[in-house]
Amino acid sequence: MALIVQKYGGTSVGSLERIRHVARKVSAAAKNGDSLIVVVSAMSGETDRLIEMAQELCANPPEREMDLLMSSGERVSAALLSVALNSMGAPAISFTGRQIGMLTDAVHMKARIRRITGEKLREALDGGKVAVVAGFQGIDESTGNVTTLGRGGSDTSAVAIAVAMGADLCEIYTDVDGVYTTDPNIVPNARKIESLSFDEMLEMASLGAKVLQVRSVEFGKKYNMPIRVKSTFSNEEGTLVTSERKEMEEVVVSAVAYARDQAKVTVVGVPDRPGIAARIFTSVASDEINVDMIIQNTSAGGLTDLSFTIPKTESAKTMQLLESVVKEIGAREAIVDGEIGKVSIIGVGMRSHTGVAARAFKALADGGINIMMISTSEIKVSCVVSSGEIDRSVRILHDAFELALPVEERSFQENRK
């Protein structure tokens, strides 16, 4: 008998009929003999509705109160699914993050999990019940305040629970039937990927693919917890995210990811002396703003320009933080360009193949795409381009690496080149 953790996203529980559909799937799995823990998100649109209500009352509501408010959406989903399961003859009991001992740090609205005690989950499973858990939430270990894990936090909840409970598999159910070589809305002939390494999925998630939340993949990789991405609305096998295997290296590039919500900040006329970069990025990091690419130009006359990318939503906050820093370090000014995006190729096969970056750059150049910034790692190459060129860049790279072809045919062609 296997212990499986299943997670259902907001679209999967977006209406009572969809909750009934999920209950039928869970009930069938339970009757097959599996022990089940089911983690649920809030019904689609509910979290946004709650945020809008709070902001109508106060432009900048206290984060502690926002955590308590936003955590209620998942509790509603958990209770309703438990009701539906019990009505179908599948014994179930719902829990909040607090009740399962999901203990976090004290950072409101993006807390990090410290540990999960899980006593009540074990009691429920030992009693033959399906345990239904409200995702996205925990409690501050020191104060007992409700905390939330940030957008997509139910994925993280599910994988963390799977690890803590020693589950055999964590299944993430969503409205797509797996992970594709790129967004099918941009490239209609994109192919579903049967399996990915944790490193590939981690890069895809961090580079814009919205199938899995980054921290959930980090948990999976750290504790070697296999994750299967499946559709709530079909019986397809989906995509398995697991530890790296030798055959994964046969394909040079597995996928193309993109992100539209980017901005480039440039600090102009920066004095070229030790400690300046540290001062700039310490200021940005103090407000937990995530910096991605960083480029510093060659010094001329003792001055240089320093550019970096951030999420577009953090632009105003970043520029406000830099106002005083620019004056303090004696730089000329800070400017922001919000009309950029990022396209990336990802694949563990890059480790054992040469010329991949050159092939990507040539394909973009032949397509008339100007590359503003470049970032690389062992298994990815990312390029910043104009926001208006993102879709075309994705199509160019997808075609250049023949990702629409079956894996076997693509691997054969790569070996011939």
Helices and strands as residue ranges (DSSP letters): E 3-8, H 16-31, E 35-40, H 46-57, H 63-87, E 92-95, E 102-104, E 113-116, H 119-126, E 130-134, E 137-140, E 146-148, H 153-165, E 169-174, E 195-197, H 198-206, H 214-223, E 227-231, E 239-242, G 246-250, E 255-271, H 276-285, E 294-296, E 303-311, G 312-314, H 315-329, E 333-346, G 348-352, H 356-366, E 373-377, E 380-386, G 387-389, H 390-400, H 407-416
